[in-house]
Amino acid sequence: MTNIGLASDLVVPLNDGRRIPLLGFGTWQLRGNEARQAVSRALEAGYRHIDSATGYANETEVGAALRESGLPREEVFVTTKLPPDHVGRERRTLEESLAKLDADHLDLWLIHWPPGGTAGVESWRVFVQAQAEGLVRSIGVSNYSLDQIDELTSATGVTPAVNQIKWSPFLFDRSLVEASRERGVVIEGYSPFRAARLNDPVLTEIAGRYAMTPAQVIIRWHLQHGIVVIPKSAQRERIEANIDVLGFELTPEEVAALDGLSGH
Ligand SMILES: NC(=O)c1ccc[n+]([C@@H]2O[C@H](COP(=O)([O-])OP(=O)(O)OC[C@H]3O[C@@H](n4cnc5c(N)ncnc54)[C@H](OP(=O)(O)O)[C@@H]3O)[C@@H](O)[C@H]2O)c1
């Protein structure tokens, strides 16, 4: 069984001194018993990073699966997100998330979308305060532009640790990677498969060289770029396959060929 969450070469440092496991488990569209079962299977398979959101309506099930796993809370990195229409009730939403997750802190709290298309400076101030109080270890954003991130930084002096955005080889944007790094913002990619064409010949050819699947090559490509990736699956075999990506390494030429898919 792979336990990637603890491997030091598979975490990336955040701008607040913490670390985030590069490979996590996505939970969008998993609800009720299916969510609980999928998260339990993910934890059994070795994932130590779970991505939830208030908007996914599955925090209670994520909390139950964490509790049932028997894993020490410190071993699992847990993220949830503030829905943009919860502006003005950020603190209450955080308390509800903690209660549902059965946790006394989050590892990462994200503003899910720019509220009303703005940077959401007032919400960000609540995030900064929650971090200062230890209720959340790290704070970040999702679906933000660099300008919106810069607005949060100049208003508060605190730069988001993470920007969770749609990402895959087909969306690769080197200038965004570099500009995010310059700011100390880690890119966390979402929808690695939904934002890809899994039957693309470049991808299937590289996968064939290693007897891996295109999905596994996409995960591996993220890891080699130091970009966090959070694949979702409801199926045990895929949950296990999506984390079974340590037994091969893409060459620099293969990484470059995959980067090039964004131009197609
Ligand atoms: N911040 C945001 O706005 C935002 C937006 C979207 C997603 N997210 C986060 O990112 C996570 C991942 O993104 P996502 O759920 O949109 O999509 P995804 O992980 O790219 O893809 C999930 C889909 O791919 C299938 N799949 C999983 N493993 C596969 C494999 N090995 N081979 C082929 N197909 C496979 C799944 O089906 P089965 O379940 O049937 O296996 C499901 O239909 C979400 O769960 C959520 O946590 C965040």
Ligand as a Chemical Component Dictionary entry (heavy atoms), coordinates in Angstrom:
data_LIG
# 
_chem_comp.id                   LIG 
_chem_comp.type                 NON-POLYMER 
_chem_comp.pdbx_formal_charge   0 
_chem_comp.three_letter_code    LIG 
# 
loop_
_chem_comp_atom.comp_id 
_chem_comp_atom.atom_id 
_chem_comp_atom.alt_atom_id 
_chem_comp_atom.type_symbol 
_chem_comp_atom.charge 
_chem_comp_atom.model_Cartn_x 
_chem_comp_atom.model_Cartn_y 
_chem_comp_atom.model_Cartn_z 
_chem_comp_atom.pdbx_ordinal 
LIG N1  N1  N 0  -12.316 24.564 -6.558  1  
LIG C1  C1  C 0  -13.182 24.248 -7.489  2  
LIG O1  O1  O 0  -13.919 25.092 -8.017  3  
LIG C2  C2  C 0  -13.280 22.828 -7.938  4  
LIG C3  C3  C 0  -14.004 22.507 -9.102  5  
LIG C4  C4  C 0  -14.046 21.167 -9.511  6  
LIG C5  C5  C 0  -13.380 20.206 -8.770  7  
LIG N2  N2  N 1  -12.711 20.551 -7.619  8  
LIG C6  C6  C 0  -12.026 19.520 -6.794  9  
LIG O2  O2  O 0  -11.172 18.746 -7.626  10 
LIG C7  C7  C 0  -11.546 17.379 -7.533  11 
LIG C8  C8  C 0  -11.254 16.657 -8.827  12 
LIG O3  O3  O 0  -11.937 17.242 -9.912  13 
LIG P1  P1  P 0  -13.263 16.609 -10.570 14 
LIG O4  O4  O 0  -14.011 15.798 -9.569  15 
LIG O5  O5  O -1 -13.951 17.758 -11.213 16 
LIG O6  O6  O 0  -12.749 15.726 -11.748 17 
LIG P2  P2  P 0  -11.588 14.646 -12.008 18 
LIG O7  O7  O 0  -10.973 14.188 -10.748 19 
LIG O8  O8  O 0  -10.770 15.209 -13.114 20 
LIG O9  O9  O 0  -12.407 13.492 -12.682 21 
LIG C9  C9  C 0  -13.382 12.747 -12.027 22 
LIG C10 C10 C 0  -14.031 11.897 -13.111 23 
LIG O10 O10 O 0  -13.046 11.046 -13.698 24 
LIG C11 C11 C 0  -13.420 9.677  -13.474 25 
LIG N3  N3  N 0  -12.179 8.969  -13.139 26 
LIG C12 C12 C 0  -11.548 8.892  -11.941 27 
LIG N4  N4  N 0  -10.439 8.155  -12.010 28 
LIG C13 C13 C 0  -10.332 7.744  -13.313 29 
LIG C14 C14 C 0  -9.394  6.945  -14.005 30 
LIG N5  N5  N 0  -8.330  6.435  -13.390 31 
LIG N6  N6  N 0  -9.610  6.736  -15.327 32 
LIG C15 C15 C 0  -10.671 7.268  -15.951 33 
LIG N7  N7  N 0  -11.604 8.033  -15.347 34 
LIG C16 C16 C 0  -11.430 8.271  -14.032 35 
LIG C17 C17 C 0  -14.413 9.713  -12.348 36 
LIG O11 O11 O 0  -15.362 8.674  -12.476 37 
LIG P3  P3  P 0  -15.602 7.615  -11.256 38 
LIG O12 O12 O 0  -15.928 8.412  -10.031 39 
LIG O13 O13 O 0  -16.747 6.807  -11.783 40 
LIG O14 O14 O 0  -14.337 6.849  -11.152 41 
LIG C18 C18 C 0  -15.117 11.052 -12.568 42 
LIG O15 O15 O 0  -16.104 10.930 -13.580 43 
LIG C19 C19 C 0  -13.022 17.454 -7.171  44 
LIG O16 O16 O 0  -13.518 16.233 -6.715  45 
LIG C20 C20 C 0  -12.992 18.548 -6.138  46 
LIG O17 O17 O 0  -12.502 18.062 -4.910  47 
LIG C21 C21 C 0  -12.629 21.837 -7.214  48 
# 
loop_
_chem_comp_bond.comp_id 
_chem_comp_bond.atom_id_1 
_chem_comp_bond.atom_id_2 
_chem_comp_bond.value_order 
_chem_comp_bond.pdbx_ordinal 
LIG N1  C1  SING 1  
LIG C1  O1  DOUB 2  
LIG C1  C2  SING 3  
LIG C2  C3  SING 4  
LIG C2  C21 DOUB 5  
LIG C3  C4  DOUB 6  
LIG C4  C5  SING 7  
LIG C5  N2  DOUB 8  
LIG N2  C6  SING 9  
LIG N2  C21 SING 10 
LIG C6  O2  SING 11 
LIG C6  C20 SING 12 
LIG O2  C7  SING 13 
LIG C7  C8  SING 14 
LIG C7  C19 SING 15 
LIG C8  O3  SING 16 
LIG O3  P1  SING 17 
LIG P1  O4  DOUB 18 
LIG P1  O5  SING 19 
LIG P1  O6  SING 20 
LIG O6  P2  SING 21 
LIG P2  O7  DOUB 22 
LIG P2  O8  SING 23 
LIG P2  O9  SING 24 
LIG O9  C9  SING 25 
LIG C9  C10 SING 26 
LIG C10 O10 SING 27 
LIG C10 C18 SING 28 
LIG O10 C11 SING 29 
LIG C11 N3  SING 30 
LIG C11 C17 SING 31 
LIG N3  C12 SING 32 
LIG N3  C16 SING 33 
LIG C12 N4  DOUB 34 
LIG N4  C13 SING 35 
LIG C13 C14 SING 36 
LIG C13 C16 DOUB 37 
LIG C14 N5  SING 38 
LIG C14 N6  DOUB 39 
LIG N6  C15 SING 40 
LIG C15 N7  DOUB 41 
LIG N7  C16 SING 42 
LIG C17 O11 SING 43 
LIG C17 C18 SING 44 
LIG O11 P3  SING 45 
LIG P3  O12 DOUB 46 
LIG P3  O13 SING 47 
LIG P3  O14 SING 48 
LIG C18 O15 SING 49 
LIG C19 O16 SING 50 
LIG C19 C20 SING 51 
LIG C20 O17 SING 52 
# 
